[in-house]
Amino acid sequence: MIFRPDRTLEFPKLTEEQLQKKPLTGTELKALMIIALVFVGFFTKDFHGLDYSIVVMAGVILILMLNVVNWSQLNEKTEWAVTFMVFGGGIALGTAMGYSGAAEYMASVFFPLVDGKGAILLFVGVGVFAAILTNLMANIAAAALLLPIAIPMAMMSGINPVIVAMSLGMFTSFAYLLVIGCPPNVVSYSFGYFKPYDLLKAGLVALPVGVLVLAVIATKAKGVRLLTY
C-alpha cells in the first residue's frame, strides 16, 4: 500500500552450474559451526550465565579468528555507529522511562480508559499502548512493565489472563514506527535503503492493522472468558 512493488522486475534465473549440488567448503562448514555454537549459547544461558550479547560477540570473534570473514570486510560492511548509537540510545531511553516511573505513569493514565469496557476494547487498548511503548524501549522491558498491570485488569473483567499474556507478548513485537524500536530495524536501516520517515509511513498502516487483527483473534480464542462458579 505504501511502497508499491514494480511487478515488471524479475529475479535472474539460476544457471545450471548454480543449480548443481556442491559439497560445503571448509569456510562454509566453519560458518555453520559458529552459528550452531551461538544458538547453543542462547539456549544454555541458564547453565553458563552469560548475557546474550556476550554470546553473540564471542561468535563474531570466532568468525575473525577462524578467518571466515576478515576484519576489513567486517568493518566495512558493519555500520557500527548506527548499531551502537541508535539502538543504544533506545535502550537508554527505555531504561530512563522505567526507572523514572514515566512509563508506569503513562500506563496509569491510559489503562483506566479501557478498563471495564469489554474484551475487544481491552485488547485493542492494551495492544495500542504496548505497541507504542515497545517503539520507545526494549520489547522485553515493555512486556515486563505491562503484564503486572494488564493481567489484573483482565481478571477483573473476567477475561482469561493466559490469552492476555500471549497477546501482550505479540503486541510488544509490533515495533514498526521507529528505527530504535528493535534490532532488525536498526540493521535494516544501516544499509541505507530507506529513511526513518519511510519506516514511520509504513508503520502507521501496519501497526493499527496488526493490533486490530490480533485483538479480534484474541477475543475469538477458545476460553477467552473465565469460568465462574
C-alpha positions as CSV (number, residue, x, y, z in Angstrom):
1,M,0.0,0.0,0.0
2,I,2.8,2.5,0.9
3,F,5.7,1.3,-1.3
4,R,4.1,-0.4,-4.3
5,P,6.4,-3.0,-5.9
6,D,7.5,-2.9,-9.5
7,R,5.9,-6.1,-10.9
8,T,8.0,-5.9,-14.1
9,L,11.1,-6.8,-12.2
10,E,12.2,-10.4,-12.2
11,F,14.9,-12.3,-10.5
12,P,17.7,-13.6,-12.8
13,K,17.4,-17.3,-13.4
14,L,20.0,-19.6,-11.9
15,T,22.5,-21.2,-14.2
16,E,22.9,-25.0,-14.4
17,E,26.1,-24.6,-12.5
18,Q,24.4,-22.8,-9.7
19,L,21.7,-25.4,-9.5
20,Q,24.1,-28.3,-9.1
21,K,24.6,-29.5,-5.6
22,K,28.1,-29.0,-4.4
23,P,29.8,-30.1,-1.2
24,L,30.3,-27.5,1.5
25,T,33.6,-25.7,1.6
26,G,35.8,-25.5,4.7
27,T,34.8,-21.9,5.2
28,E,31.1,-22.7,4.9
29,L,31.4,-25.6,7.4
30,K,33.2,-23.2,9.9
31,A,30.4,-20.6,9.5
32,L,27.7,-23.2,10.2
33,M,29.7,-24.5,13.2
34,I,29.9,-20.9,14.7
35,I,26.2,-20.3,14.1
36,A,25.4,-23.6,15.8
37,L,27.5,-22.7,18.8
38,V,25.8,-19.3,19.1
39,F,22.4,-20.9,19.1
40,V,23.6,-23.4,21.7
41,G,24.8,-20.5,23.8
42,F,21.4,-18.9,23.5
43,F,19.6,-22.0,24.8
44,T,22.0,-22.7,27.6
45,K,22.0,-19.3,29.2
46,D,20.7,-20.7,32.5
47,F,23.7,-23.0,32.6
48,H,26.6,-20.7,31.7
49,G,25.1,-17.4,32.9
50,L,26.5,-15.3,30.1
51,D,24.4,-12.5,28.6
52,Y,23.2,-12.9,25.0
53,S,25.3,-10.0,23.9
54,I,28.5,-11.8,25.1
55,V,27.5,-15.0,23.3
56,V,27.0,-13.0,20.0
57,M,30.3,-11.1,20.4
58,A,32.0,-14.4,21.1
59,G,30.6,-15.7,17.7
60,V,32.0,-12.6,16.0
61,I,35.4,-13.2,17.5
62,L,35.3,-16.8,16.3
63,I,34.4,-15.7,12.8
64,L,37.5,-13.4,12.8
65,M,39.8,-16.0,14.5
66,L,38.8,-18.8,12.1
67,N,39.2,-16.4,9.1
68,V,35.6,-16.8,7.9
69,V,35.5,-13.1,7.4
70,N,38.4,-10.7,7.6
71,W,38.3,-7.7,9.8
72,S,38.5,-5.1,7.0
73,Q,35.5,-6.7,5.3
74,L,33.5,-6.9,8.6
75,N,34.4,-3.3,9.5
76,E,33.4,-2.1,6.0
77,K,30.1,-3.9,5.9
78,T,29.0,-3.2,9.5
79,E,27.6,0.2,10.5
80,W,29.0,0.2,14.0
81,A,27.9,3.8,14.7
82,V,24.3,3.1,13.8
83,T,24.1,-0.1,15.6
84,F,25.6,1.1,18.9
85,M,24.5,4.7,19.0
86,V,20.9,4.3,17.7
87,F,20.0,1.1,19.4
88,G,22.0,2.1,22.5
89,G,20.0,5.3,22.6
90,G,16.8,3.3,22.5
91,I,17.9,1.1,25.4
92,A,19.0,4.2,27.4
93,L,15.6,5.9,26.8
94,G,13.7,2.8,27.8
95,T,15.8,2.4,31.0
96,A,15.2,6.0,31.9
97,M,11.4,5.6,31.4
98,G,11.4,2.5,33.6
99,Y,13.5,3.9,36.5
100,S,11.9,7.4,36.4
101,G,8.4,6.0,36.6
102,A,7.4,7.7,33.4
103,A,6.2,4.5,31.7
104,E,4.2,3.5,34.8
105,Y,2.6,6.9,34.9
106,M,1.6,6.7,31.2
107,A,0.1,3.3,31.9
108,S,-1.9,4.6,34.9
109,V,-3.3,7.4,32.7
110,F,-4.1,5.2,29.7
111,F,-5.4,1.9,31.1
112,P,-8.4,3.3,33.0
113,L,-9.7,4.5,29.6
114,V,-10.3,0.9,28.5
115,D,-10.8,-0.9,31.9
116,G,-14.3,-2.5,32.1
117,K,-15.2,-1.5,28.6
118,G,-15.3,-5.1,27.2
119,A,-12.9,-7.6,25.8
120,I,-12.3,-6.2,22.3
121,L,-11.7,-2.7,23.6
122,L,-9.4,-4.0,26.3
123,F,-7.3,-6.0,23.8
124,V,-7.2,-3.0,21.4
125,G,-6.2,-0.6,24.2
126,V,-3.5,-2.9,25.6
127,G,-2.3,-3.6,22.0
128,V,-2.0,0.1,21.1
129,F,-0.3,1.1,24.3
130,A,2.1,-1.9,24.2
131,A,2.9,-1.2,20.5
132,I,3.7,2.4,21.2
133,L,5.8,1.7,24.3
134,T,7.8,-1.0,22.5
135,N,8.9,1.6,20.0
136,L,10.5,3.6,22.8
137,M,12.0,0.8,24.9
138,A,13.1,-2.9,24.5
139,N,10.2,-5.2,24.0
140,I,11.2,-7.4,26.9
141,A,11.1,-4.3,29.2
142,A,7.8,-3.2,27.8
143,A,6.2,-6.7,28.4
144,A,7.7,-6.8,31.9
145,L,6.2,-3.4,32.7
146,L,2.7,-4.0,31.2
147,L,2.0,-7.6,32.3
148,P,1.5,-6.8,36.0
149,I,-1.0,-4.1,35.0
150,A,-2.8,-5.9,32.2
151,I,-3.3,-9.3,34.0
152,P,-5.3,-8.0,37.0
153,M,-7.4,-5.8,34.6
154,A,-8.2,-8.9,32.5
155,M,-9.1,-11.0,35.6
156,M,-11.4,-8.2,36.9
157,S,-13.1,-8.1,33.5
158,G,-13.5,-11.9,33.6
159,I,-11.0,-12.5,30.7
160,N,-8.6,-15.4,30.6
161,P,-5.2,-13.9,31.7
162,V,-3.3,-16.5,29.6
163,I,-4.7,-15.1,26.4
164,V,-3.9,-11.6,27.5
165,A,-0.4,-12.5,28.4
166,M,0.1,-14.3,25.0
167,S,-1.4,-11.3,23.1
168,L,0.8,-8.9,25.0
169,G,3.9,-10.8,24.1
170,M,2.9,-10.3,20.4
171,F,1.8,-6.7,20.8
172,T,5.2,-5.8,22.2
173,S,6.8,-7.1,19.0
174,F,5.0,-4.5,16.8
175,A,8.0,-2.2,16.7
176,Y,7.0,-0.7,13.3
177,L,7.4,3.0,13.9
178,L,10.9,3.9,14.9
179,V,14.4,2.7,13.9
180,I,15.3,2.3,17.6
181,G,12.2,0.0,18.1
182,C,14.1,-3.2,17.7
183,P,17.5,-4.6,16.4
184,P,16.1,-5.7,13.0
185,N,15.0,-2.1,12.3
186,V,18.5,-0.9,13.1
187,V,20.2,-3.5,11.0
188,S,17.9,-2.8,8.0
189,Y,18.3,1.0,8.4
190,S,22.1,0.7,8.5
191,F,22.2,-0.4,4.8
192,G,20.8,3.0,3.8
193,Y,17.9,1.9,1.6
194,F,15.3,3.9,3.5
195,K,14.9,6.8,5.8
196,P,13.4,6.8,9.3
197,Y,10.3,8.6,7.8
198,D,9.8,5.8,5.4
199,L,9.6,3.3,8.2
200,L,7.1,5.6,10.0
201,K,4.9,5.8,7.0
202,A,4.7,2.0,6.6
203,G,4.4,1.6,10.4
204,L,1.4,3.9,10.7
205,V,-0.5,1.5,8.4
206,A,0.9,-1.8,9.6
207,L,0.7,-1.1,13.3
208,P,-3.1,-0.4,13.7
209,V,-3.9,-3.3,11.2
210,G,-1.8,-5.7,13.2
211,V,-3.2,-4.6,16.6
212,L,-6.8,-4.9,15.3
213,V,-6.3,-8.3,13.7
214,L,-4.6,-9.7,16.8
215,A,-7.3,-8.2,19.1
216,V,-10.1,-9.8,17.1
217,I,-8.3,-13.2,17.1
218,A,-7.7,-12.9,20.8
219,T,-11.4,-12.2,21.6
220,K,-12.4,-15.2,19.4
221,A,-9.9,-17.5,21.2
222,K,-11.3,-20.5,23.0
223,G,-11.7,-19.8,26.7
224,V,-11.3,-16.1,26.4
225,R,-13.8,-15.8,29.3
226,L,-13.0,-17.2,32.6
227,L,-15.4,-19.9,34.0
228,T,-17.3,-18.5,37.0
229,Y,-18.6,-20.7,39.7
